[in-house]
Amino acid sequence: MQPIWYVAYGSNLSRERFRTYLQGGQPDGSGRNYPGCRDTSDELDSFGLLITGGVYFAGRSSGWGAGMAFYDPEAPGEVAARAYLITAEQFVDVLAQETLRSPGMALDLTPAFRGDRYSNGVGGYPILVRVGCRRGVPLVTFTRDRRSASTLVAPTALYLAAMATGLREAHGWSLRQIDHYLSALPGCSVKHRLHGAKLC
Protein backbone atom coordinates (compact mmCIF):
# COMPACT_ATOMS: atom_id res chain seq x y z
CA MET A 1 0.00 0.00 0.00
CA GLN A 2 1.39 3.41 -1.01
CA PRO A 3 2.64 5.43 1.99
CA ILE A 4 2.00 9.11 2.64
CA TRP A 5 2.93 11.49 5.45
CA TYR A 6 -0.19 12.97 7.03
CA VAL A 7 0.77 16.34 8.52
CA ALA A 8 -1.24 17.32 11.61
CA TYR A 9 -1.33 20.83 13.08
CA GLY A 10 -4.43 20.75 15.33
CA SER A 11 -5.67 18.27 17.92
CA ASN A 12 -4.13 15.39 15.94
CA LEU A 13 -0.73 16.62 17.08
CA SER A 14 -1.50 14.32 20.01
CA ARG A 15 -0.62 10.73 19.11
CA GLU A 16 -3.41 9.35 21.33
CA ARG A 17 -5.95 11.65 19.69
CA PHE A 18 -4.76 10.76 16.19
CA ARG A 19 -4.97 7.04 16.90
CA THR A 20 -8.70 7.47 17.50
CA TYR A 21 -8.98 8.08 13.76
CA LEU A 22 -6.92 4.98 12.99
CA GLN A 23 -8.45 2.55 15.48
CA GLY A 24 -11.80 4.11 16.38
CA GLY A 25 -13.20 5.35 19.67
CA GLN A 26 -14.22 8.55 21.44
CA PRO A 27 -11.40 10.89 22.46
CA ASP A 28 -11.44 12.80 25.72
CA GLY A 29 -13.40 16.03 25.37
CA SER A 30 -15.14 15.06 22.12
CA GLY A 31 -18.80 14.20 21.71
CA ARG A 32 -18.15 11.96 18.71
CA ASN A 33 -17.33 8.29 18.46
CA TYR A 34 -15.11 7.59 15.45
CA PRO A 35 -15.35 4.34 13.47
CA GLY A 36 -11.63 4.20 12.70
CA CYS A 37 -9.91 3.37 9.41
CA ARG A 38 -10.49 0.25 7.36
CA ASP A 39 -6.87 -0.55 8.17
CA THR A 40 -6.47 0.03 11.92
CA SER A 41 -2.69 -0.41 11.93
CA ASP A 42 -0.58 2.13 13.83
CA GLU A 43 1.42 4.72 11.97
CA LEU A 44 4.78 3.47 10.72
CA ASP A 45 6.71 6.52 11.89
CA SER A 46 6.22 10.11 13.06
CA PHE A 47 8.29 13.24 13.59
CA GLY A 48 7.86 16.89 14.47
CA LEU A 49 8.45 19.56 11.84
CA LEU A 50 7.95 23.24 11.15
CA ILE A 51 6.07 24.25 8.01
CA THR A 52 5.65 27.65 6.42
CA GLY A 53 2.31 29.33 7.10
CA GLY A 54 -0.04 29.96 10.00
CA VAL A 55 -2.83 28.35 12.03
CA TYR A 56 -6.09 29.99 13.10
CA PHE A 57 -9.20 28.80 14.95
CA ALA A 58 -12.61 29.02 13.29
CA GLY A 59 -15.76 27.08 12.51
CA ARG A 60 -17.56 24.89 15.02
CA SER A 61 -16.56 21.27 15.41
CA SER A 62 -19.45 18.83 15.84
CA GLY A 63 -17.29 16.81 18.20
CA TRP A 64 -15.70 19.57 20.26
CA GLY A 65 -18.57 22.06 20.09
CA ALA A 66 -16.22 25.00 19.53
CA GLY A 67 -13.55 26.30 17.16
CA MET A 68 -10.98 24.08 15.46
CA ALA A 69 -7.60 24.65 13.89
CA PHE A 70 -7.12 25.39 10.20
CA TYR A 71 -3.87 25.80 8.29
CA ASP A 72 -3.22 28.88 6.16
CA PRO A 73 -0.32 28.08 3.80
CA GLU A 74 -0.15 31.69 2.60
CA ALA A 75 0.25 33.27 6.04
CA PRO A 76 3.66 34.53 7.22
CA GLY A 77 5.44 32.57 9.91
CA GLU A 78 5.85 28.93 10.84
CA VAL A 79 3.51 26.22 12.08
CA ALA A 80 4.57 23.53 14.53
CA ALA A 81 3.28 20.31 13.00
CA ARG A 82 3.65 16.55 13.29
CA ALA A 83 3.86 14.08 10.42
CA TYR A 84 2.57 10.52 10.63
CA LEU A 85 3.59 7.91 8.06
CA ILE A 86 0.42 6.02 7.11
CA THR A 87 -1.03 4.46 3.98
CA ALA A 88 -2.84 6.47 1.34
CA GLU A 89 -5.99 4.51 2.23
CA GLN A 90 -5.67 5.51 5.87
CA PHE A 91 -5.11 9.14 4.88
CA VAL A 92 -8.39 9.15 2.94
CA ASP A 93 -10.20 7.45 5.83
CA VAL A 94 -8.87 10.02 8.31
CA LEU A 95 -10.11 12.84 6.06
CA ALA A 96 -13.47 11.08 5.70
CA GLN A 97 -13.94 10.95 9.46
CA GLU A 98 -12.83 14.57 9.83
CA THR A 99 -15.62 15.57 7.42
CA LEU A 100 -18.39 13.37 8.91
CA ARG A 101 -18.09 10.79 6.15
CA SER A 102 -17.62 7.05 6.40
CA PRO A 103 -14.26 5.39 5.78
CA GLY A 104 -13.99 4.07 2.26
CA MET A 105 -14.83 7.19 0.26
CA ALA A 106 -13.06 7.79 -3.03
CA LEU A 107 -10.44 10.55 -3.28
CA ASP A 108 -7.79 11.05 -5.94
CA LEU A 109 -4.40 11.64 -4.31
CA THR A 110 -2.51 11.51 -7.61
CA PRO A 111 -1.85 15.29 -7.70
CA ALA A 112 -0.14 15.18 -4.29
CA PHE A 113 2.04 12.24 -5.33
CA ARG A 114 3.12 13.87 -8.59
CA GLY A 115 4.20 17.04 -6.79
CA ASP A 116 1.26 19.47 -7.04
CA ARG A 117 1.12 21.83 -4.09
CA TYR A 118 -2.68 22.05 -4.03
CA SER A 119 -5.36 19.50 -4.86
CA ASN A 120 -8.96 18.72 -4.00
CA GLY A 121 -10.13 17.57 -0.58
CA VAL A 122 -13.76 17.22 0.55
CA GLY A 123 -16.37 18.92 2.74
CA GLY A 124 -15.00 21.23 5.41
CA TYR A 125 -11.44 20.47 4.26
CA PRO A 126 -11.72 21.11 0.51
CA ILE A 127 -8.00 21.75 -0.02
CA LEU A 128 -5.12 19.30 0.21
CA VAL A 129 -1.73 20.98 0.61
CA ARG A 130 1.56 19.27 -0.10
CA VAL A 131 4.05 20.90 2.28
CA GLY A 132 7.16 18.95 1.32
CA CYS A 133 8.64 15.50 0.89
CA ARG A 134 10.59 13.16 3.18
CA ARG A 135 12.43 10.05 2.02
CA GLY A 136 10.64 10.32 -1.31
CA VAL A 137 7.18 10.33 0.32
CA PRO A 138 4.94 13.44 0.12
CA LEU A 139 4.01 15.41 3.24
CA VAL A 140 0.34 16.35 2.90
CA THR A 141 -2.26 18.07 5.07
CA PHE A 142 -5.78 19.35 4.54
CA THR A 143 -7.47 22.68 5.23
CA ARG A 144 -9.82 25.25 3.75
CA ASP A 145 -9.50 28.68 2.17
CA ARG A 146 -8.71 31.28 4.85
CA ARG A 147 -11.12 33.69 3.16
CA SER A 148 -14.03 31.37 3.98
CA ALA A 149 -13.52 31.94 7.72
CA SER A 150 -15.25 35.27 8.29
CA THR A 151 -15.35 34.77 12.08
CA LEU A 152 -12.71 33.38 14.40
CA VAL A 153 -13.97 30.95 17.05
CA ALA A 154 -11.96 29.96 20.13
CA PRO A 155 -11.33 26.24 20.77
CA THR A 156 -12.12 24.40 24.01
CA ALA A 157 -9.52 23.93 26.73
CA LEU A 158 -9.45 20.18 25.98
CA TYR A 159 -8.78 20.85 22.30
CA LEU A 160 -5.85 23.05 23.27
CA ALA A 161 -4.67 20.41 25.74
CA ALA A 162 -4.57 17.85 22.93
CA MET A 163 -2.49 20.24 20.84
CA ALA A 164 -0.24 20.93 23.83
CA THR A 165 0.33 17.23 24.39
CA GLY A 166 1.32 16.76 20.77
CA LEU A 167 3.66 19.75 20.81
CA ARG A 168 5.42 18.32 23.84
CA GLU A 169 5.62 14.85 22.29
CA ALA A 170 6.79 15.91 18.84
CA HIS A 171 8.85 19.01 19.59
CA GLY A 172 9.87 18.61 23.23
CA TRP A 173 8.57 22.07 24.10
CA SER A 174 8.06 23.31 27.66
CA LEU A 175 4.61 24.38 28.88
CA ARG A 176 5.74 28.00 28.61
CA GLN A 177 6.79 27.56 24.98
CA ILE A 178 3.52 25.77 24.20
CA ASP A 179 1.40 28.44 25.87
CA HIS A 180 3.27 31.18 24.01
CA TYR A 181 2.71 29.43 20.66
CA LEU A 182 -0.96 28.57 21.16
CA SER A 183 -2.04 31.86 22.71
CA ALA A 184 -0.61 33.77 19.72
CA LEU A 185 -2.75 31.89 17.18
CA PRO A 186 -5.67 33.90 15.75
CA GLY A 187 -8.91 32.89 17.43
CA CYS A 188 -7.23 31.74 20.65
CA SER A 189 -8.05 34.92 22.52
CA VAL A 190 -7.87 33.68 26.11
CA LYS A 191 -4.40 32.78 27.31
CA HIS A 192 -5.57 31.25 30.56
CA ARG A 193 -7.30 28.34 28.80
CA LEU A 194 -4.16 26.21 28.77
CA HIS A 195 -3.03 26.90 32.35
CA GLY A 196 -3.88 23.95 34.55
CA ALA A 197 -4.91 21.79 31.58
CA LYS A 198 -3.88 18.17 31.99
CA LEU A 199 -1.22 17.09 29.51
CA CYS A 200 -1.41 13.41 28.67
LONU-140162 format. One line per field, with one value per residue: residue number from 1; residue in three letters; x, y, z of N, C-alpha, C, O in turn. Coordinates in steps of 0.02 Angstrom, whole numbers, plus 50000, padded with zeros to 5 digits. Layout:
residues N
num = [NUM|...]
residu = [ALA|...]
nX = [X|...]
nY = [Y|...]
nZ = [Z|...]
caX = [X|...]
caY = [Y|...]
caZ = [Z|...]
cX = [X|...]
cY = [Y|...]
cZ = [Z|...]
oX = [X|...]
oY = [Y|...]
oZ = [Z|...]
***
This chain:
residues 200
num = [1|2|3|4|5|6|7|8|9|10|11|12|13|14|15|16|17|18|19|20|21|22|23|24|25|26|27|28|29|30|31|32|33|34|35|36|37|38|39|40|41|42|43|44|45|46|47|48|49|50|51|52|53|54|55|56|57|58|59|60|61|62|63|64|65|66|67|68|69|70|71|72|73|74|75|76|77|78|79|80|81|82|83|84|85|86|87|88|89|90|91|92|93|94|95|96|97|98|99|100|101|102|103|104|105|106|107|108|109|110|111|112|113|114|115|116|117|118|119|120|121|122|123|124|125|126|127|128|129|130|131|132|133|134|135|136|137|138|139|140|141|142|143|144|145|146|147|148|149|150|151|152|153|154|155|156|157|158|159|160|161|162|163|164|165|166|167|168|169|170|171|172|173|174|175|176|177|178|179|180|181|182|183|184|185|186|187|188|189|190|191|192|193|194|195|196|197|198|199|200]
residu = [MET|GLN|PRO|ILE|TRP|TYR|VAL|ALA|TYR|GLY|SER|ASN|LEU|SER|ARG|GLU|ARG|PHE|ARG|THR|TYR|LEU|GLN|GLY|GLY|GLN|PRO|ASP|GLY|SER|GLY|ARG|ASN|TYR|PRO|GLY|CYS|ARG|ASP|THR|SER|ASP|GLU|LEU|ASP|SER|PHE|GLY|LEU|LEU|ILE|THR|GLY|GLY|VAL|TYR|PHE|ALA|GLY|ARG|SER|SER|GLY|TRP|GLY|ALA|GLY|MET|ALA|PHE|TYR|ASP|PRO|GLU|ALA|PRO|GLY|GLU|VAL|ALA|ALA|ARG|ALA|TYR|LEU|ILE|THR|ALA|GLU|GLN|PHE|VAL|ASP|VAL|LEU|ALA|GLN|GLU|THR|LEU|ARG|SER|PRO|GLY|MET|ALA|LEU|ASP|LEU|THR|PRO|ALA|PHE|ARG|GLY|ASP|ARG|TYR|SER|ASN|GLY|VAL|GLY|GLY|TYR|PRO|ILE|LEU|VAL|ARG|VAL|GLY|CYS|ARG|ARG|GLY|VAL|PRO|LEU|VAL|THR|PHE|THR|ARG|ASP|ARG|ARG|SER|ALA|SER|THR|LEU|VAL|ALA|PRO|THR|ALA|LEU|TYR|LEU|ALA|ALA|MET|ALA|THR|GLY|LEU|ARG|GLU|ALA|HIS|GLY|TRP|SER|LEU|ARG|GLN|ILE|ASP|HIS|TYR|LEU|SER|ALA|LEU|PRO|GLY|CYS|SER|VAL|LYS|HIS|ARG|LEU|HIS|GLY|ALA|LYS|LEU|CYS]
nX = [50042|50028|50129|50105|50140|50045|50012|49988|49916|49830|49721|49759|49894|49922|49969|49888|49761|49759|49765|49637|49570|49630|49604|49478|49350|49310|49376|49445|49352|49281|49125|49100|49100|49218|49231|49351|49489|49483|49595|49667|49795|49939|50026|50174|50284|50335|50363|50414|50394|50424|50323|50297|50186|50027|49918|49747|49597|49432|49262|49148|49166|49084|49111|49190|49121|49157|49279|49400|49562|49638|49741|49837|49917|49970|49998|50112|50255|50283|50224|50201|50206|50158|50207|50138|50173|50077|49962|49902|49769|49729|49749|49648|49538|49551|49529|49398|49330|49355|49272|49144|49109|49099|49226|49312|49277|49298|49443|49552|49720|49823|49873|49945|50045|50115|50175|50104|50061|49936|49779|49619|49514|49385|49219|49221|49356|49415|49534|49686|49852|50015|50157|50289|50421|50479|50603|50568|50431|50274|50229|50080|49938|49772|49651|49557|49504|49568|49495|49365|49333|49251|49232|49322|49337|49353|49441|49403|49462|49505|49532|49641|49726|49750|49822|49930|49986|50030|50125|50220|50258|50305|50392|50458|50436|50425|50298|50283|50334|50240|50119|50146|50154|50025|49934|49958|49898|49779|49613|49625|49594|49602|49718|49726|49667|49745|49821|49840|49780|49768|49904|49927]
nY = [49940|50111|50231|50383|50541|50604|50764|50840|50977|51023|50961|50832|50830|50767|50604|50504|50555|50560|50424|50383|50407|50312|50187|50194|50251|50359|50511|50598|50734|50752|50742|50644|50480|50388|50288|50233|50183|50082|50002|49971|49983|50045|50202|50205|50281|50437|50614|50775|50935|51095|51199|51313|51449|51481|51455|51458|51478|51427|51406|51275|51136|50979|50881|50937|51052|51184|51305|51254|51204|51274|51270|51394|51410|51520|51617|51723|51663|51518|51352|51237|51070|50896|50747|50597|50436|50348|50240|50277|50245|50248|50385|50442|50389|50449|50584|50570|50540|50658|50743|50703|50591|50420|50295|50238|50314|50384|50463|50558|50552|50573|50700|50752|50657|50671|50792|50913|51064|51103|51019|50935|50918|50868|50917|51005|51020|51064|51077|51003|51009|50999|50998|50970|50846|50688|50569|50529|50523|50604|50746|50788|50888|50942|51072|51227|51367|51517|51633|51595|51591|51693|51728|51713|51580|51528|51383|51238|51209|51078|51041|51124|51068|50943|50982|51039|50927|50854|50944|50942|50807|50791|50897|50926|51037|51155|51192|51328|51372|51309|51370|51502|51488|51436|51532|51640|51614|51659|51681|51610|51680|51686|51673|51604|51481|51366|51351|51247|51144|50971|50879|50743]
nZ = [50000|49958|50039|50136|50208|50333|50384|50534|50623|50716|50841|50815|50831|50948|50984|51041|51020|50879|50850|50876|50758|50678|50742|50797|50913|51055|51086|51229|51285|51169|51082|50991|50922|50840|50693|50650|50541|50390|50384|50530|50577|50668|50645|50542|50569|50644|50659|50720|50644|50566|50470|50334|50354|50436|50579|50623|50723|50694|50634|50690|50776|50765|50855|50958|50988|50976|50915|50788|50728|50582|50439|50362|50220|50157|50247|50341|50434|50543|50567|50696|50674|50653|50579|50519|50463|50360|50268|50102|50092|50227|50251|50172|50238|50364|50330|50286|50405|50475|50407|50430|50356|50300|50320|50175|50068|49902|49841|49746|49756|49671|49619|49730|49746|49628|49642|49646|49728|49778|49792|49772|49913|50026|50081|50234|50229|50098|50029|49989|50041|49989|50081|50074|50060|50115|50125|49996|50002|49997|50099|50167|50203|50257|50232|50230|50128|50186|50171|50182|50314|50401|50532|50681|50797|50960|51025|51130|51299|51313|51182|51155|51250|51194|51081|51147|51211|51100|51047|51146|51140|51006|50982|51098|51178|51314|51440|51446|51322|51239|51279|51242|51102|51067|51120|51040|50920|50796|50848|50964|51096|51233|51349|51468|51454|51435|51550|51687|51620|51590|51534|51431]
caX = [50000|50069|50132|50100|50147|49990|50039|49938|49934|49779|49717|49794|49964|49925|49969|49830|49703|49762|49752|49565|49551|49654|49577|49410|49340|49289|49430|49428|49330|49243|49060|49092|49133|49244|49232|49419|49504|49476|49657|49676|49866|49971|50071|50239|50336|50311|50415|50393|50422|50397|50304|50282|50116|49998|49859|49696|49540|49370|49212|49122|49172|49027|49136|49215|49072|49189|49322|49451|49620|49644|49807|49839|49984|49992|50012|50183|50272|50293|50176|50228|50164|50182|50193|50128|50180|50021|49949|49858|49701|49716|49744|49580|49490|49556|49495|49327|49303|49358|49219|49081|49095|49119|49287|49301|49258|49347|49478|49610|49780|49875|49908|49993|50102|50156|50210|50063|50056|49866|49732|49552|49493|49312|49182|49250|49428|49414|49600|49744|49913|50078|50202|50358|50432|50530|50622|50532|50359|50247|50201|50017|49887|49711|49627|49509|49525|49564|49444|49298|49324|49238|49233|49365|49302|49402|49433|49394|49524|49527|49561|49707|49766|49772|49876|49988|50017|50066|50183|50271|50281|50340|50442|50493|50428|50403|50230|50287|50339|50176|50070|50163|50136|49952|49898|49970|49863|49716|49554|49638|49598|49607|49780|49721|49635|49792|49848|49806|49755|49806|49939|49929]
caY = [50000|50171|50272|50456|50575|50649|50817|50866|51042|51038|50913|50770|50831|50716|50537|50468|50583|50538|50352|50373|50404|50249|50128|50205|50268|50427|50544|50640|50801|50753|50710|50598|50414|50379|50217|50210|50169|50012|49972|50002|49980|50106|50236|50173|50326|50505|50662|50844|50978|51162|51212|51383|51467|51498|51418|51499|51440|51451|51354|51245|51063|50941|50840|50979|51103|51250|51315|51204|51232|51270|51290|51444|51404|51584|51664|51726|51629|51446|51311|51177|51016|50828|50704|50526|50396|50301|50223|50324|50226|50275|50457|50457|50372|50501|50642|50554|50547|50729|50778|50669|50539|50353|50269|50203|50359|50390|50527|50552|50582|50575|50765|50759|50612|50693|50852|50974|51092|51102|50975|50936|50878|50861|50946|51061|51023|51056|51088|50965|51049|50963|51045|50948|50775|50658|50503|50516|50516|50672|50771|50818|50903|50967|51134|51262|51434|51564|51684|51569|51597|51764|51739|51669|51548|51498|51312|51220|51196|51009|51042|51153|51020|50892|51012|51047|50861|50838|50987|50916|50742|50795|50950|50930|51104|51165|51219|51400|51378|51289|51422|51559|51472|51429|51593|51688|51594|51695|51644|51587|51746|51684|51639|51563|51417|51311|51345|51197|51089|50908|50855|50670]
caZ = [50000|49949|50100|50132|50273|50351|50426|50580|50654|50766|50896|50797|50854|51001|50956|51066|50984|50809|50845|50875|50688|50650|50774|50819|50983|51072|51123|51286|51268|51106|51086|50935|50923|50772|50673|50635|50471|50368|50409|50596|50597|50692|50598|50536|50594|50653|50679|50724|50592|50558|50401|50321|50355|50500|50602|50655|50748|50664|50626|50751|50771|50792|50910|51013|51005|50976|50858|50773|50694|50510|50415|50308|50190|50130|50302|50361|50496|50542|50604|50726|50650|50665|50521|50532|50403|50356|50199|50067|50111|50294|50244|50147|50291|50415|50303|50285|50473|50492|50371|50445|50307|50320|50289|50113|50013|49849|49836|49703|49784|49619|49615|49785|49734|49571|49661|49648|49796|49799|49757|49800|49971|50028|50137|50270|50213|50026|49999|50011|50030|49995|50114|50066|50045|50159|50101|49935|50016|50006|50162|50145|50254|50227|50262|50187|50108|50243|50158|50199|50386|50414|50604|50720|50852|51006|51038|51200|51336|51299|51115|51164|51287|51146|51042|51192|51220|51038|51040|51192|51115|50942|50980|51162|51205|51383|51444|51431|51249|51210|51294|51200|51033|51058|51136|50986|50859|50787|50872|51032|51126|51306|51365|51528|51440|51439|51617|51728|51579|51600|51475|51433]
cX = [50044|50069|50125|50111|50086|50018|49982|49962|49884|49779|49752|49869|49974|49920|49907|49767|49702|49744|49677|49540|49574|49615|49505|49407|49319|49343|49403|49409|49289|49177|49048|49130|49154|49249|49303|49427|49489|49537|49674|49749|49891|50011|50139|50295|50302|50369|50384|50428|50391|50382|50286|50207|50092|49939|49811|49638|49475|49321|49184|49121|49111|49048|49155|49166|49100|49234|49374|49506|49616|49713|49799|49909|50012|50011|50088|50195|50282|50241|50212|50181|50195|50161|50189|50133|50126|50011|49902|49785|49683|49709|49674|49528|49492|49518|49419|49296|49304|49301|49152|49060|49119|49184|49270|49280|49315|49377|49542|49669|49837|49910|49960|50055|50145|50189|50169|50057|49984|49827|49667|49544|49418|49284|49214|49325|49436|49481|49651|49806|49974|50130|50276|50361|50486|50540|50581|50457|50331|50220|50138|49971|49824|49686|49572|49536|49515|49509|49374|49283|49314|49242|49280|49325|49352|49388|49420|49462|49550|49558|49632|49754|49792|49828|49939|50024|50058|50128|50239|50301|50327|50397|50481|50488|50407|50332|50230|50292|50273|50123|50082|50142|50060|49915|49907|49930|49796|49656|49563|49649|49606|49666|49773|49692|49682|49818|49807|49778|49799|49838|49948|50001]
cY = [50062|50213|50346|50483|50619|50700|50848|50931|51062|50985|50847|50773|50779|50646|50498|50490|50559|50464|50336|50369|50338|50189|50134|50222|50340|50461|50587|50710|50807|50717|50660|50533|50399|50305|50189|50196|50096|49972|50007|49998|50047|50139|50201|50215|50393|50550|50732|50886|51047|51173|51286|51395|51486|51453|51467|51454|51470|51392|51330|51169|51029|50899|50882|51032|51173|51254|51260|51237|51222|51298|51340|51443|51470|51635|51666|51687|51554|51412|51250|51119|50948|50785|50631|50488|50341|50282|50275|50308|50253|50351|50477|50443|50423|50563|50630|50565|50620|50768|50743|50619|50472|50333|50231|50248|50362|50460|50517|50590|50589|50643|50774|50716|50635|50761|50916|50999|51088|51051|50973|50890|50869|50901|51007|51069|51014|51062|51041|51006|51004|51013|51024|50874|50750|50586|50481|50509|50586|50684|50810|50831|50927|51027|51163|51332|51482|51615|51661|51574|51670|51779|51689|51643|51512|51423|51300|51210|51127|51003|51069|51105|50965|50919|51018|50981|50843|50880|50965|50851|50750|50845|50958|50998|51103|51193|51293|51411|51362|51343|51484|51548|51472|51494|51646|51672|51632|51652|51618|51649|51746|51641|51590|51493|51358|51299|51296|51140|51028|50888|50780|50646]
cZ = [50000|50013|50085|50203|50282|50401|50468|50612|50708|50822|50880|50807|50908|50970|50978|51030|50912|50803|50850|50803|50656|50676|50797|50893|50993|51114|51180|51263|51205|51115|51030|50947|50851|50755|50663|50561|50454|50389|50475|50621|50621|50636|50598|50566|50607|50672|50681|50671|50595|50484|50393|50321|50424|50516|50635|50677|50721|50660|50692|50742|50801|50852|50971|51034|51007|50915|50849|50732|50619|50491|50358|50277|50164|50185|50316|50425|50486|50587|50632|50711|50669|50606|50542|50465|50405|50282|50168|50084|50180|50291|50222|50201|50349|50392|50302|50354|50496|50461|50377|50392|50334|50287|50225|50056|49961|49848|49797|49734|49734|49616|49670|49773|49674|49584|49662|49720|49822|49758|49797|49861|49968|50086|50168|50262|50137|49991|50030|49994|50040|50022|50110|50050|50093|50137|50040|49942|50030|50076|50144|50205|50218|50267|50218|50174|50167|50233|50174|50273|50404|50489|50637|50780|50896|51016|51113|51233|51321|51229|51119|51201|51242|51103|51084|51202|51159|51028|51087|51166|51054|50941|51045|51194|51278|51382|51426|51356|51214|51219|51251|51128|51023|51069|51082|50923|50854|50807|50942|51075|51202|51326|51423|51514|51451|51509|51658|51687|51587|51533|51482|51434]
oX = [50093|50016|50139|50092|50075|50045|49936|50022|49894|49832|49771|49905|50028|49873|49877|49725|49649|49710|49656|49494|49540|49595|49474|49454|49311|49354|49346|49446|49264|49172|48993|49183|49112|49269|49313|49379|49482|49530|49692|49761|49868|50028|50159|50347|50247|50419|50335|50486|50337|50423|50262|50169|50133|49914|49833|49631|49464|49337|49195|49081|49089|49006|49139|49169|49070|49230|49389|49496|49595|49739|49760|49955|50072|50036|50123|50149|50290|50219|50249|50123|50249|50103|50232|50100|50128|50047|49868|49745|49628|49666|49644|49480|49440|49480|49381|49243|49260|49283|49108|49000|49155|49196|49219|49267|49372|49341|49581|49669|49893|49971|50014|50111|50204|50228|50197|50049|49973|49839|49660|49564|49390|49319|49233|49354|49461|49486|49659|49810|49983|50144|50319|50312|50533|50493|50562|50423|50359|50191|50143|49967|49823|49698|49544|49585|49460|49480|49328|49226|49362|49254|49278|49285|49390|49331|49424|49513|49611|49604|49679|49813|49848|49877|49994|50086|50114|50179|50298|50361|50380|50445|50531|50531|50376|50308|50183|50259|50253|50087|50035|50115|50034|49869|49867|49929|49761|49650|49514|49706|49617|49663|49810|49694|49661|49834|49746|49753|49860|49804|49974|50013]
oY = [50066|50228|50369|50450|50667|50681|50878|50939|51112|50968|50811|50725|50750|50632|50462|50449|50539|50445|50282|50331|50313|50146|50084|50210|50377|50441|50609|50742|50861|50667|50634|50532|50397|50265|50129|50196|50054|49914|50065|50010|50099|50106|50171|50189|50406|50526|50745|50873|51056|51158|51318|51356|51504|51418|51512|51398|51531|51336|51361|51142|51047|50883|50864|51057|51218|51213|51223|51291|51169|51343|51329|51473|51474|51689|51617|51679|51530|51440|51216|51119|50944|50786|50606|50506|50295|50306|50312|50354|50280|50379|50522|50480|50437|50592|50676|50595|50642|50822|50751|50606|50469|50352|50196|50224|50344|50509|50472|50651|50608|50645|50801|50737|50619|50785|50969|50960|51071|51041|51006|50832|50861|50916|51054|51117|50963|51053|51040|51035|50974|51064|51056|50843|50786|50547|50423|50492|50623|50640|50861|50791|50933|51033|51129|51353|51486|51639|51701|51562|51706|51837|51629|51679|51469|51402|51346|51202|51117|50965|51041|51101|50942|50884|51005|50978|50818|50856|50968|50841|50720|50837|50994|51016|51055|51216|51318|51455|51396|51359|51515|51593|51504|51511|51693|51712|51638|51595|51605|51669|51798|51580|51541|51451|51305|51243|51304|51092|51034|50882|50755|50585]
oZ = [50038|50039|50029|50252|50245|50453|50441|50625|50743|50847|50926|50792|50914|50933|50937|51012|50887|50755|50831|50789|50611|50637|50814|50930|50944|51171|51179|51225|51189|51151|51023|50978|50807|50796|50668|50523|50498|50410|50475|50680|50599|50586|50648|50585|50582|50699|50647|50655|50623|50441|50441|50292|50467|50472|50671|50652|50726|50681|50744|50705|50856|50894|51027|51090|51037|50870|50896|50704|50595|50523|50311|50305|50151|50170|50304|50466|50430|50637|50597|50732|50697|50585|50579|50417|50445|50239|50204|50091|50190|50326|50251|50208|50379|50431|50317|50360|50533|50485|50334|50382|50383|50229|50222|50000|49976|49855|49812|49738|49752|49610|49657|49789|49671|49543|49678|49766|49880|49699|49848|49860|49914|50134|50133|50285|50115|49930|50091|49940|50093|49990|50138|50030|50109|50133|50033|49894|50069|50107|50110|50251|50157|50327|50175|50204|50195|50281|50180|50294|50420|50508|50622|50809|50872|51016|51153|51199|51317|51219|51090|51186|51250|51090|51060|51202|51165|51004|51070|51169|51051|50903|51047|51235|51301|51330|51396|51329|51167|51172|51226|51096|50978|51031|51078|50876|50904|50785|50976|51088|51232|51321|51427|51559|51475|51527|51663|51716|51591|51483|51532|51436]
***
